[in-house]
C-alpha cells in the first residue's frame, strides 16, 4: 500500500491520497491492492470520523494503466482475484468493484477531492464517496466504451443514483469528456471549488466535530434509502433515532450547545 496510497490521520480525519503521481495515479495491480488495503485499515481505525480521498500530482486518477490492460489481455489475471469477475470477493462486490464500493461501505462520511482528470475507473472511484468537490476544469469520462468495455467498478450502480438516466446513458454510450462545472449540473459533483482538497478537509473537520453516533447513523440511513421501500425506511429512521435519544453523545450535543463550548464526544 505504501507506494500507492498514503493515509495521514489527525483529529478524527483520515487524509487519504493516491500517490502514483508519475502515472497520474492510474490503476495498476498495485494500486488496486493499495486502495483495498487502505479501505480495510480505515474500517478498523479507532477514532475515525471522516475521510478525504484525493490524488497527488496532476490528477485524481487517470483510470486503468494501459500497461496493466495489455497484461490483463495477455495473462488474463493481471489483477489478483479477477480472472472470474462474477466471483464475489468482498461482500456483494468483486475485487475491482471494491475499490469504489468500499467508500460507500465505510461507516463514516467520505469526501472525494477531484482535480485534473477522473477517467474510467478513476471516475467510478470518485463516485463511491458520499460527497465530491472538484475544480471547474477537472475532466471526467465514462471512458470504458473507448476500449469496448462497460464501467465495471460499480459505476452503473453509483451513477444511477446521482444523475438522470438519460445523462448516464449518453455518457456511458459515448465516453465523452465533461468538466467539473458540467459534472455539478449533472449531479456527479457536490461543489465546484478552486482547491477541492482544502475544501474537503475543512468540511471533514466540521463533520468530525459532530456526534460520531449521529453521523454514522445518518450514513446507515442514507445508504439504505437508495434501496429501501418507504415503510422499511421509516421504521429504520425510528430505530436509529430511538438508539440515539438519551445516549451519552446525544446528551453531550445538547449540553455543549447550551454551554456554548466545543463538544467532547466519545468514539
SVG drawing of the C-alpha trace seen along z (x, -y; Angstrom):
<svg xmlns="http://www.w3.org/2000/svg" viewBox="-45 -30 52 47">
<polyline fill="none" stroke="black" stroke-width="0.4" points="0.0,0.0 2.8,-2.4 3.9,-3.1 0.4,-3.7 -1.8,-5.1 -0.9,-7.1 -3.0,-7.8 -2.5,-10.8 -4.7,-10.7 -5.3,-13.7 -8.2,-14.7 -10.6,-12.1 -9.9,-12.9 -8.1,-10.5 -6.4,-12.3 -6.1,-9.5 -4.1,-10.1 -3.3,-8.2 0.4,-8.7 1.3,-7.3 1.8,-10.9 4.2,-10.0 1.4,-8.0 -1.5,-10.3 -2.5,-7.8 -3.5,-5.3 -4.9,-1.9 -2.3,0.9 -2.5,4.1 -0.6,2.5 -3.0,-0.5 -6.0,1.8 -4.4,3.7 -3.3,0.4 -6.8,-1.1 -8.4,2.1 -5.8,2.4 -6.4,-1.3 -10.1,-0.7 -9.5,2.2 -7.3,0.1 -9.8,-2.7 -12.6,-0.4 -10.6,0.8 -9.2,-2.6 -10.2,-3.7 -11.5,-7.3 -12.2,-7.7 -14.9,-10.2 -14.4,-11.3 -12.2,-10.5 -10.9,-12.8 -9.8,-11.0 -7.6,-12.8 -4.8,-12.2 -1.3,-13.6 0.2,-15.4 -1.7,-16.5 -4.7,-14.3 -7.2,-12.4 -6.9,-9.2 -6.4,-8.7 -8.2,-5.3 -6.7,-1.9 -3.0,-1.9 -2.7,-0.7 0.3,1.4 -2.0,3.3 -4.6,3.5 -2.2,5.2 -1.1,7.6 -4.7,8.5 -5.3,9.3 -2.1,11.4 -2.3,13.1 -5.9,13.0 -5.1,12.2 -3.0,9.0 -5.0,8.0 -5.2,10.9 -8.6,12.4 -10.3,11.0 -10.0,13.9 -13.6,14.6 -15.4,11.3 -18.6,13.0 -16.8,14.2 -17.8,12.1 -14.7,11.5 -15.9,8.6 -19.5,9.0 -21.6,8.0 -18.6,6.8 -15.7,8.4 -12.2,7.2 -12.1,4.3 -15.6,3.1 -14.4,3.0 -12.1,0.1 -15.1,-2.2 -17.7,-0.4 -15.6,-0.3 -16.0,-4.1 -19.8,-3.6 -19.4,-0.8 -17.1,-2.7 -19.2,-3.7 -18.1,-7.3 -18.6,-10.0 -16.0,-10.1 -15.3,-13.2 -13.6,-13.0 -11.5,-15.9 -11.0,-15.8 -8.7,-17.8 -7.0,-17.1 -8.8,-14.0 -11.0,-11.3 -11.4,-8.9 -12.9,-5.5 -12.1,-3.6 -10.9,-6.9 -14.3,-8.4 -16.1,-5.4 -13.8,-5.5 -14.7,-9.2 -18.4,-8.3 -18.0,-5.9 -17.6,-8.7 -20.6,-10.4 -19.5,-13.9 -17.4,-15.2 -15.7,-18.5 -14.0,-19.3 -12.3,-22.2 -14.3,-23.7 -11.7,-22.5 -11.5,-18.9 -12.2,-16.4 -14.4,-13.4 -15.3,-10.5 -17.0,-7.1 -14.2,-6.0 -14.7,-2.3 -16.6,-2.4 -13.4,-3.6 -11.9,-0.2 -15.0,1.7 -15.9,2.3 -18.6,1.4 -18.0,-0.5 -17.3,2.3 -16.0,0.7 -19.6,0.3 -20.1,-2.6 -23.5,-1.6 -24.9,-1.3 -23.3,-4.6 -24.1,-6.8 -27.8,-5.9 -28.4,-7.5 -26.6,-10.7 -27.8,-11.8 -30.8,-11.3 -31.0,-8.1 -30.7,-9.7 -27.5,-11.5 -25.9,-8.3 -26.8,-6.6 -25.4,-9.3 -22.1,-9.5 -21.8,-5.7 -22.6,-5.2 -20.3,-7.9 -17.4,-8.2 -17.4,-11.9 -15.3,-14.1 -17.0,-16.7 -15.7,-19.2 -16.3,-19.9 -19.0,-22.5 -20.9,-20.2 -20.5,-17.4 -22.0,-19.6 -25.0,-20.4 -25.5,-16.7 -25.3,-15.7 -22.0,-14.0 -20.2,-16.8 -21.4,-18.4 -19.4,-21.6 -17.1,-23.3 -14.2,-24.9 -10.7,-26.2 -8.9,-23.9 -11.0,-20.7 -8.7,-19.1 -8.6,-22.1 -12.4,-22.5 -12.8,-18.8 -10.6,-18.8 -12.5,-21.8 -15.8,-20.0 -14.3,-16.8 -13.2,-18.7 -16.7,-20.1 -18.2,-16.6 -15.6,-15.3 -16.8,-17.9 -20.3,-16.4 -21.6,-13.4 -20.0,-10.3 -23.0,-8.2 -25.4,-10.5 -23.1,-10.8 -22.7,-7.0 -26.5,-6.5 -27.1,-9.1 -24.8,-7.3 -26.5,-4.0 -29.9,-5.6 -28.9,-7.3 -27.1,-4.2 -30.2,-2.2 -32.6,-4.8 -31.5,-4.1 -32.8,-0.5 -35.4,-0.6 -39.2,-0.8 -40.8,-3.7 -42.2,-1.6 -38.9,0.1 -37.1,-3.3 -39.5,-4.9 -39.0,-2.1 -35.2,-2.3 -35.4,-6.0 -37.3,-5.3 -34.9,-2.5 -31.8,-4.7 -33.4,-7.7 -34.5,-5.6 -31.0,-4.4 -29.6,-7.9 -32.0,-9.7 -30.6,-10.0 -27.3,-8.4 -24.1,-9.9 -23.1,-11.6 -26.6,-12.9 -26.6,-14.4 -23.2,-15.9 -24.5,-17.5 -27.2,-19.2 -25.0,-20.3 -22.2,-21.6 -24.7,-23.7 -26.4,-25.1 -23.0,-25.8 -21.6,-27.3 -18.4,-25.1 -16.7,-22.6 -18.3,-19.1 -16.3,-16.3 -17.7,-13.2 -16.7,-9.6 -15.9,-7.3"/>
</svg>
